[in-house]
Amino acid sequence: MVDSGTKGVKNAFVYLMRPTAVNEEAKKAAASSKVVFDQKGCVFFPHALAVMTGVPVTVKSSDPVTHNTNIALRSLQANPTLEPHGHIEVTPSSPERTPGRVSCSIHPWMEAYWMILDSPYFAVTDDKGNFEIKNVPAGTQKVTVWQEAVGFVTKGSGDDVTIKPNDTTTQDFTIEPSKVRPAG
């Protein structure tokens, strides 16, 4: 999804796979977050979900129909069936190298992506393509960007971004239109 005004792309994962340090306050904040993955109107919400290892994810269905949630990550594989308005909890225990697909076999158009990280330094771009990652350690960090229609926007290992100490660092990432895969 591309915003017509900003040309920003929604649902891109932006993350530090191996930060040079981890701020304990940032880690505690991520660990205490309440993460919900919903099925509403036969659509997964959010479409792109990033979560830190050890953080429980409530998988629920707000729909009046049965769904299954086929989580096909390398380190987390599950395929629970959810009755109408049901819910379960899953807790990822290992990080992923790349985002993994989540689908519903009952409704094959339903698709989403999850990214599991072992640090709190991640974000998913909003409707305008913006993102914010707080408390990143100063210095040169490798920032990785992945979006489902492109794959890696940066190198798989990340691009170097210099983070200013006690300041805001702004970084834009560009998706080459020729690298976008057609939907379907």
N, C-alpha and C positions, 0 to 999 in steps of 0.2 A: 504494500500500500504506500503510495507516494503522495505526499501533501502537495497540492497544486500551487500553493503560494511559496513554501520554503524549499520544495523539491526534496524534503527530508523523507527518509524511509522509516516506516513503523516496524516494530517487532524485530529489530536487529539486536543481537546480544553483544554487549561491550564488556570486556572483562580482563582482569589480570590473572593469568594462569599461575604464574609464579612471582608474586610480589617480593621485593627485596626485604620487606619487613611487614609485620601485621600489627596494627593498632588494636590493642585489647578492647578499647571502648567500641570501636567499629565492629569487632567480632562479637562482643556481647549484644550489641544492638541487632545485628543480623540474626544471632542465635535466638533472640527473644521475639522475633517477628512472627506474626500469625499468617500462615500461607494457606490460601484456599484456591483450589482448582475446581471450577464449576462446569456443569453441563447444562446449558439453558438454551431452549429453542433449537436443540440439536446442534449446538456450537460450543466448543470449548472456550472457557474464559479463565485466565488470559490465554491468548494464542501462543505467546512466548513466555515461559515461566523460568526464572532463574532463582535458585535457592542454594543456601549453604548446607554442606553435609551436616547431618545431625538434627536438622530442623524438620519437624513433622509437617507434612503437607496433608491438609484435609481435602480429600477427593470427594466431591459431592455431586448430586444431580438435583437441580431445581426443576427438572422436567417431570411431566406426568407419565413418562414412558421409561422402559428399561434401557439401560446403556451398559456397555462394558468399557473399561478404560485400559486399553492395551499399552502399557508402559514398556517400551522396547529400548531401554538404555543398556549400555554394556554392563554396568554394575547394579542396575535395578531393573528387574524384569518382573512384571506382574500383569495380570489380566483379570481384575475383579469385575464381577457383574454387579451393577448398582440398580436396585429396584427403584421405582419412582420415589423421589425425594429422599433417597438413601444417602449414606456417606460412610467412608472408611478413612483411615489414616495410614499413610506410608511415610517412612522416615529414610531418606537416602543416607547411606553410610559411607559411600566412596565417591570421590570426584570423577567427573567425566572429562575426556580430552576435547570432545565436541558435543554440541547439542544432540539430543536423541528425540526420535519421533514418538508421539503418543497418538493413538487412533481409537476408533470405535468400530468393531467389525459389524455391528448391527446396523450402523449408519455410516457407510464407507466414506462419505464426504467429510466426516468429522476428523480433523487433524490438528495437532498442536506440536510444540517442541518444548522440551525441558533441558535446562543446563544446570548441572550440579557442580558446585565449586567448593573448595575447602578454605576459601578466604572470603571476606565480606566485600571484596572489590569487584562489583559487577552491577550492571544496569541493563534495562531493555529500553530501546528507544520508544518515545511516545508518538502520538499522531503526527507530530511535526518533525520527527526525526531527532529530537533532542534527548539528551541523557545527562545524568549527573552521578558521579561516583565520589562519595565523601571520604575524607580522612586518608587519602592515598599517601603513602610515605613519599617524602621529597626525594628527588634524584631521578635517574633514568629508569623507567618502568617499561616493560613490554606489554602493550595493550593490543588485545585481539578483538576483532569484530567479525561476526558471522551472521548471515541472514539467509533464510531458507531458499530464496530464489537465486542466490549467488554462491552460497557456500562462504568461504573465507574472503572477506573484503581486504583484510590485512594478510600478512604472512601467517601461516598456521601457528607459528611460535610467537606472533605478535610483532608490532612495529614499535620502535623506540619512541617514547614520549617523555620529555623532560618535565617533571613535576616541580613547580616552584615551591619552596618552603613557605608556609604561612600565607599562602596566596591562592588565587584561583587560576587554574591552568585551563585554557580553552583549546580544544583540538577538534578539527573537522576531519571526517573520513569521507571519501568519495567512492561511490559505486559506479564502475564503468558500465554504461547501458548495454554494451555488447556482451557482457558477461552474465546478464540476467537470463535465467532459464525460463522458458514459457511455463505457465501454470498447467497442472493436470498431468 
